[in-house]
Amino acid sequence: MRRRGVARFFLFLFIMSLPVRAGAITLESCIREALKNSPYLLQARADWQAERPRALEEFSGFLPQFSLEYDFSRSATELIPPYYQHYGGFLLTYNLFQGGETTFSYLAAKRDVEVARAKYREAVIETAYRVVVAFYDVLEKKALWKAARDDLKDARINLDMARARFKEGLSPYADVIKARSSVANAEFKLRERESLYWIALGKLNLEMGRSITSSINPQGKLEMVSWNVAFSQAKEEGLKANPLLEELEKQVEAQRYRKRTVYGEFLPRVDFQWKYGWTDVSFPANDVKEWSWQFSFTLPLFSGFASRARLARARAQLEGLEYRLARVKLEVEQAVWKAYQELKKSESNVHSAKAHVESASHDLRVTRGRYGEGLATMVDLTTAQAALSEARAQYISSLADLHRSMAALERAMGKIPYMERKER
């Protein structure tokens, strides 16, 4: 199951590496660009690539060491005058047994590579999540900006009505003042929401790895979407696919191998050595040939308690990682539960906010009619208009929250938000 997940992950990375088509920027295009250009993700990828040669480095311990040697010496005694000797030849050494240190070091290095890969996937998920959040923040601010223009239009209609009734002597001038103040507030809100839109757009640029002033035009709609997933399924997928759990599981395995590596320091070591060369008083040496081979057996008897200290430290580190893994499992379950509840709340909020908009729109139409007939005051009219403005903003924000909550649940489940959604 895990292997299929890894295969799908690498297939996804290959698809993400394909060139992004020019034109309007969709959410998928934003995510793809971020996965290619985000410095945060590129750093995680570099860390993963830097870890990969370690397995090959440890594997070299299984191979013989072959080298070329050259020695030059000067010897003399009381009876023999000084003489010089040259030696040149080849030396092959091979470790036959080292208490399993080489094997377990190699296995630990392989787990370290898998840890780095899990960290990279975690960075992919986090990068995609941040892009999704920033993208829907842009759509939210854009929709709120449009809603502010509608609010300004409604306020101006109210002002026109107040002026017309004042000219006919049906309303006091206070109604005109009140309506004019409402227009001024709507204009202020329009400028504020325009500023918030450009701020959100700059943040999306940064999440994509672009300059904050890059010109983009995100395309998308804030609309009601549904994703039917049971909590039990979400929890199961989160405990299986969350890269943080995979990272800790591989760290635990690596630490177990390191503990066994320390055990090897208490076991004997067996080495084989083969030597072949030439010895001569001249250079290069080419006179007397010599060759030899030997087995050496080394049993450590006392190392100043260093090995015992390393073993105790390795055991404590392993225990700490196991406790951390158990704690993170609970945290992942809690994150899935929280995101699941937030999603359900967001879905409910959308329905409530939509009903509120319909009700507030109806109230404004009725109040305008009553004001035109002299049955309602300007306070009633501006209150109804303010209620509609608030309802519009709540509906827009609830739709954006729904998409963000869905992305948060996907992140907690170990999925790449939006890109690995089954309904796509």
Residue, then its C-alpha position, 0 to 999 in steps of 0.5 A: m500500500r505504501r509503495r503504491g502511494v510512493a509511486r503515485f507521489f512520484l507520478f504527481l511530481f512528474i506531472m507537476s514538472l510539465p510546463v504551465r500554459a500561459g493565460a489566466i491563472t487557475l488554482e491548479s496552475c498556481i499550485r504547479e508553479a509553486l511546486k516548481n518555484s517555491p524556495y521553501l519547497l526547493q530547500a526541502r528537495a535539496d535536503w532530500q537530494a543531499e541525503r541520498p548519497r549517504a546510503l551509497e557511502e555506507f554501502s561502500g563498507f561491504l566492498p573491498q578496499f584496493s590501493l597502491e602503496y609506495d614506501f621509502s625507508r632508511s636503515a642502519t646499525e652499528l655494523i651495517p652502514p646506512y642503506y635505502q630501500h624502496y617498496g611499491g605494490f598493491l594492497l587489498t583489505y576486506n572486512l569479513f565481519q564487524g559485528g553487523e556495524t556495516t549492515f546496520s549503518y547501511l540500513a539506517a542510512k536508507r531510512d534517513v533517505e526515506v525520512a528526507r523524502a517524507k519531509y519533502r512530501e510534507a513540504v509539498i503538501e504544506t506548499a500546496y495548502r498555502v497556495v490554496v489558502a492564498f488563492y481563495d483569499v484572493l477570490e474572497k477579497k475580490a468578491l468582497w470588493k465587488a460586493a462593496r461596489d453593490d453596497l455603494k450602488d444601494a447607498r446611492i439609490n437610497l440617497d436619490m430616494a431621499r433627495a427626491r422625497f425631500k424635494e417633494g417635501l415628504s421627508p426632512y433634510a436629515d434623511v438626505i444627510k443620513a443617506r449621504s453619510s451612508v454613501a461615504n461609508a460605502e465608498f470608504k469600505l470600497r477603497e479598503r476592500e480594494s486594498l485588501y484585494w491587492i494585498a492578498l494578490g501579492k501574498l499569492n504571488l509570494e506563495m507561488g515563488r513570484s515577485i510580489t508585484s507580478s501581474i496575475n489574474p486568478q480565475g475561479k468562483l466561490e461556489m458551494v462544493s461538497w466532499n462526502v467523506a466519513f470521519s472514520q475514513a479521513k482518520e484512517e487515511g490520515l494515519k496511513a498517509n500523513p508524511l509526518l507519521e511516515e517521517l517519524e516511523k522511519q526515524v524510529e527504524a533508523q534509530r533501531y538500526r543505530k542501536r544495533t550498530v553500537y552492539g557491534e562494538f562489543l563483537p569481534r572484528v575479522d579482516f582479510q589483507w592481501k599484499y603484493g609488491w616489489t622491493d629494491v634499493s633503487f627507484p622504482a623498485n623492481d628487484v625482489k617480489e614479495w606477497s603476503w596475505q593474512f587474517s586478523f581477529t580483534l576482540p575488544l575487551f575494554s574501551g573506557f566505557a565509551s561503547r556502553a555510554r553510546l549504547a545507553r544513549a542510543r536506547a534513550q534516543l530510541e525510546g524518545l522517538e517512540y514516545r514522540l511517534a505515539r504523541v504525533k499519532l494522537e495529534v494527527e487524529q486530533a488534526v483530522w477531527k478538528a478539520y473535519q468539524e470545521l468543514k461541517k461547520s463551514e458547510s452549515n454556515v454557507h447554507s445559513a449565510k445564503a438564506h440570510v442574503e435572500s432574507a436581507s435582500h427581500d427586507l431591503r426591497v420591502t423597506r424601500g417600498r415602504y419608504g417611498e410610501g412614507l411608511a418607513t424612515m431613512v434609519d429603517l432603510t439604511t439599517a436594511q441596507a447595512a444588514l444586506s451588506e453584512a449578509r453578502a460579506q458573510y456569504i462570501s466569507s463562508l464560501a471561502d472558508l468552506h474551500r479552505s476547510m476542505a484543503a485543511l482536511e486534505r492536509a491533515m489526511g496527508k493529501i496534496p490539497y486540491m490536486e489529489r481530491k477524488e472528485r476532480 
